[in-house]
Amino acid sequence: MNPQQYTPFKDQLIAAFREGEARMNGASKSAFHQLRRSALQTFETLGFPTIRHEEWKYSNVKAMIGETYGFDMGTDLTADDLPQLQIPNLNGNVLYFVNGHYRADLSQLVSPADQLQIKSFADAQQTDAETIGLHFGRYADFQDSAFTALNTAFASDGVFIRVPDNKVVTEPIILRFITDARQQNIAAQPRNLIVVGRNAEVNVAEAYRTLGDHAGFTNVVTEVVMAADARMEHYRVQNESERAYHIARTQVSMADNSLYHNATITLNGGFVRNDLNIVLNGQHCESFMYGLYMPNGTQHVDNHTLVDHAMPNSQSNELYKGILNDRGTGVF
């Protein structure tokens, strides 16, 4: 028997999916939505994990799923609110996502189009359906993961990045994910897809912040696909509120001679779970995984890494460090 937690939040999620599906008309028959529907069915079966699950033995999600959240909520966040969120003197492609949705009016793109293709995941479903269909859900398997299944079921927006073969993106890509919880509890489920072509190079940074004192639930999945000889530096910085619940999965597929660096830095957040899974699908590729977590008060940070050496003659490197204060807890 599969141990799981039944809560009103689970019922709320299932109802929200079905209400959205009823408004889709013909789009509900697309292959993209059929995968989403399959993911919802998996989530219904799995339910939220308990501490009886080995993978969640030391991280109890009971408080997180006991909250009531608003979905697809609007926000009055404007450019006037950005100074407190911006990093001074930072140049590059800066994209803002508020409550899980792309805000073009707050964003800036500086790299030439022949060097970088970048747009919202929502737009890419229409303009790049073939690429989305080829990669979406192929790497981040949801059969044994309730939160990945949940994100896949609700995948609607986030970022789509494609670097063509033999291109080097000279400017960094900064993805700013803002949870605006100033008025009420908010749930957001960004879905990101990054495709790095043969002998291409890119640097991507994800930064997460919460505004307001209400609870915020972020459940994000990022799939990274690296072709042969591709190179990527990938940073994740979490600096959220005491009432922020953050579940993140980064799934990386590496081909021959590719090079991937990941650094995950958790500064603040009430409950944080980071899953970094890397599959070395080619020979002579190398991955680096670095982490720093600094929980304080009653904050809880759980970093879980998994490396699959699917092919020989490749190498992985890992170093995580934690600084714990007060009653903060860390799991690794």
C-alpha positions in Angstrom: 0.0 0.0 0.0 1.3 3.5 -0.9 1.4 5.7 2.2 0.1 9.2 1.4 -1.5 12.2 2.9 -5.0 13.2 2.0 -5.7 16.9 2.5 -8.1 19.6 1.2 -5.1 20.9 -0.8 -5.0 17.7 -2.9 -8.7 17.9 -3.6 -8.3 21.6 -4.5 -5.6 20.8 -7.0 -7.5 18.1 -8.7 -10.6 20.3 -8.9 -8.5 23.2 -10.4 -7.1 20.9 -13.1 -10.5 19.7 -14.1 -12.0 23.2 -14.2 -9.1 24.3 -16.4 -9.5 21.3 -18.7 -13.2 22.0 -19.2 -12.3 25.3 -20.7 -9.7 23.9 -23.2 -12.1 22.7 -25.8 -10.1 21.0 -28.7 -6.8 21.6 -27.0 -7.6 19.0 -24.4 -6.9 16.3 -27.1 -3.4 17.4 -27.8 -0.4 15.1 -27.0 0.9 17.8 -24.6 -2.3 17.8 -22.6 -2.6 14.0 -22.6 0.7 13.9 -20.9 -0.5 16.4 -18.3 -3.6 14.3 -17.7 -1.5 11.2 -17.2 0.6 13.1 -14.7 -2.5 14.2 -12.8 -3.7 10.6 -12.6 -0.3 9.6 -11.2 -0.5 12.4 -8.7 -3.9 11.2 -7.6 -2.5 7.7 -7.1 0.7 8.8 -5.3 -0.7 11.5 -3.2 1.6 13.7 -1.1 4.5 11.8 0.4 4.8 11.1 4.1 7.9 10.4 6.3 7.2 6.7 5.6 8.6 7.3 2.2 12.4 6.7 2.2 13.0 9.8 0.0 11.1 12.0 2.5 12.1 10.3 5.7 13.5 13.5 7.3 11.4 16.1 5.5 7.7 16.3 6.6 5.5 18.2 4.2 2.4 18.1 6.5 2.6 21.8 7.4 3.1 22.8 3.7 0.1 20.9 2.4 -2.1 21.9 5.3 -2.2 25.5 3.9 -4.8 26.8 1.5 -3.4 28.5 -1.6 -4.7 30.6 -4.5 -3.9 29.5 -8.1 -3.2 31.7 -11.1 -3.7 34.7 -9.0 -3.2 38.2 -10.5 -0.8 40.7 -8.9 -0.4 44.4 -8.9 3.4 44.2 -9.0 4.8 46.9 -11.2 8.2 48.2 -12.3 8.1 50.5 -9.2 8.4 47.4 -7.0 11.5 46.1 -8.8 14.3 48.2 -7.2 14.1 46.1 -4.0 14.4 43.0 -6.1 17.1 44.0 -8.6 20.8 43.3 -8.4 22.7 46.6 -9.1 24.9 46.9 -12.2 23.9 43.5 -13.4 23.8 43.2 -17.2 22.3 40.4 -19.2 19.0 38.8 -20.2 16.8 39.3 -17.2 13.4 37.6 -17.2 10.8 38.1 -14.5 8.1 35.5 -13.5 5.5 36.6 -11.0 3.4 33.8 -9.3 4.7 31.4 -12.0 3.8 33.6 -15.0 6.2 35.4 -17.4 6.1 39.2 -17.2 7.4 40.6 -20.5 6.8 44.2 -19.3 9.4 43.7 -16.5 11.9 41.8 -18.5 14.8 42.6 -20.8 16.5 40.6 -23.5 19.9 41.7 -24.9 21.3 38.6 -26.7 20.9 38.5 -30.5 18.2 36.2 -31.8 20.7 34.1 -33.8 22.6 33.4 -30.5 19.8 32.6 -28.2 16.1 31.6 -28.4 14.3 32.5 -25.2 10.6 32.9 -24.5 8.0 31.9 -22.0 7.1 28.2 -21.8 3.5 29.2 -22.6 4.5 30.9 -25.9 6.8 28.0 -26.8 3.9 25.6 -26.6 2.5 27.4 -29.6 5.6 28.4 -31.6 7.9 25.5 -30.8 5.5 22.6 -30.4 7.8 20.1 -32.0 10.7 20.9 -29.6 8.4 20.9 -26.6 6.9 17.6 -27.7 10.3 16.1 -28.1 11.6 17.1 -24.6 8.7 17.9 -22.3 8.5 15.2 -19.6 11.0 13.0 -21.3 13.7 13.4 -18.6 11.9 14.4 -15.4 10.0 11.1 -14.9 6.9 11.6 -12.7 5.9 8.0 -12.1 7.5 7.9 -8.6 7.4 11.5 -7.7 4.2 13.2 -6.6 5.6 16.7 -6.9 7.0 16.2 -10.4 3.7 14.7 -11.4 1.9 17.7 -10.0 4.1 20.1 -11.8 3.8 18.2 -15.1 0.0 18.2 -14.7 -0.1 22.0 -14.2 2.7 22.9 -16.6 1.6 26.1 -18.3 4.3 28.7 -18.0 8.0 29.2 -17.1 10.9 29.6 -19.4 12.0 28.0 -22.7 15.7 28.4 -23.7 17.3 27.0 -26.7 20.9 27.6 -27.7 21.7 26.6 -31.3 24.7 24.5 -32.2 28.0 26.2 -32.1 26.7 29.3 -30.4 28.1 30.9 -27.2 25.7 33.1 -25.3 28.0 35.9 -24.1 25.5 37.5 -21.7 24.1 35.6 -18.7 20.5 34.6 -18.4 18.9 35.6 -15.1 15.5 34.2 -14.3 13.8 36.0 -11.4 10.9 34.1 -9.9 8.8 36.3 -7.6 6.1 35.0 -5.3 3.8 37.9 -4.5 2.2 36.8 -1.3 1.4 40.3 0.0 -2.4 39.7 -0.2 -2.9 35.9 0.3 -1.3 32.5 0.1 0.0 31.7 -3.4 0.9 28.5 -5.2 3.1 28.6 -8.4 4.4 25.8 -10.5 6.9 27.0 -13.1 8.1 24.6 -15.8 11.4 25.3 -17.4 13.1 23.6 -20.4 16.7 24.4 -21.4 18.1 22.9 -24.6 21.8 23.4 -25.2 23.0 22.5 -28.7 26.2 20.8 -29.9 29.3 22.8 -28.9 27.1 25.6 -27.5 27.6 27.4 -24.2 25.3 29.3 -21.8 25.2 30.6 -18.2 21.8 30.5 -16.4 20.9 31.7 -13.0 17.6 31.2 -11.2 16.7 33.5 -8.3 13.7 33.0 -6.1 12.2 35.7 -3.8 9.0 36.0 -1.8 7.1 39.3 -1.2 4.7 39.6 1.8 3.9 37.6 4.9 1.5 35.1 3.5 2.5 31.5 2.6 4.0 30.8 -0.8 4.2 27.3 -2.4 6.7 27.0 -5.3 6.9 23.6 -7.1 9.3 24.0 -10.0 10.7 21.5 -12.5 13.6 22.3 -14.8 14.7 19.9 -17.6 18.2 20.5 -19.1 19.2 18.8 -22.3 22.8 19.0 -23.3 24.1 17.9 -26.7 27.6 16.7 -27.4 30.4 19.2 -26.4 27.8 21.5 -24.8 28.8 23.6 -21.8 26.5 25.1 -19.1 26.9 26.9 -15.8 23.7 26.7 -13.8 23.1 28.7 -10.5 20.1 28.5 -8.2 19.7 31.1 -5.4 16.8 30.8 -3.0 16.2 33.8 -0.7 12.6 33.5 0.3 10.4 34.1 3.4 9.9 32.2 6.6 6.5 31.0 5.2 7.9 30.0 1.8 7.6 26.3 0.9 9.9 25.5 -2.1 10.1 22.1 -3.9 12.5 22.1 -6.8 13.7 19.4 -9.2 16.4 19.9 -11.8 16.8 17.0 -14.2 19.9 17.1 -16.5 20.7 14.9 -19.5 24.3 15.0 -20.7 25.7 13.8 -24.1 29.3 13.1 -25.1 32.0 15.5 -23.9 29.5 17.9 -22.3 30.3 19.9 -19.2 27.8 21.0 -16.6 28.3 23.1 -13.4 25.5 23.5 -10.9 25.6 25.6 -7.7 22.6 25.6 -5.4 22.6 28.3 -2.7 19.8 28.4 -0.1 19.9 31.5 2.0 16.3 31.6 3.4 13.1 29.6 3.1 10.8 28.0 5.6 10.9 24.6 4.0 13.1 23.9 1.0 13.6 20.6 -0.9 16.1 20.6 -3.8 16.4 17.5 -6.0 19.3 17.6 -8.5 19.4 14.5 -10.8 22.0 14.2 -13.5 22.2 11.4 -16.1 25.6 11.1 -17.8 24.3 9.7 -21.1 27.6 10.1 -23.0 31.2 9.4 -22.6 33.9 11.8 -21.5 31.3 14.2 -20.0 31.7 15.8 -16.5 29.4 17.3 -14.0 30.1 19.5 -11.0 27.5 19.9 -8.1 28.1 22.5 -5.5 25.8 23.6 -2.7 25.6 26.0 0.2 22.6 26.0 2.7 22.2 28.3 5.7 19.0 27.6 7.6 18.2 29.6 10.7 15.3 29.9 13.1 13.1 26.9 12.3 14.0 26.7 8.6 14.5 23.3 7.0 16.6 22.6 3.9 16.8 19.2 2.2 19.3 18.7 -0.7 19.0 15.5 -2.5 21.3 14.6 -5.4 21.4 11.6 -7.8 24.0 10.9 -10.5 23.5 8.1 -13.0 26.7 7.1 -14.8 24.7 5.6 -17.7 27.8 5.5 -19.9 31.5 4.8 -19.0 34.4 7.2 -19.0 32.6 10.1 -17.4 33.1 11.9 -14.1 31.0 13.6 -11.5 32.1 15.9 -8.7 30.2 17.0 -5.6 30.7 19.4 -2.7 27.9 20.7 -0.4 28.4 22.7 2.8 25.9 23.9 5.4 25.9 26.5 8.1 23.1 25.9 10.6 21.9 28.4 13.2 19.3 28.4 16.0 16.9 25.4 15.4 17.5 25.3 11.6 17.8 21.8 10.1 19.6 20.5 7.1 19.3 17.2 5.3 21.7 15.8 2.7 
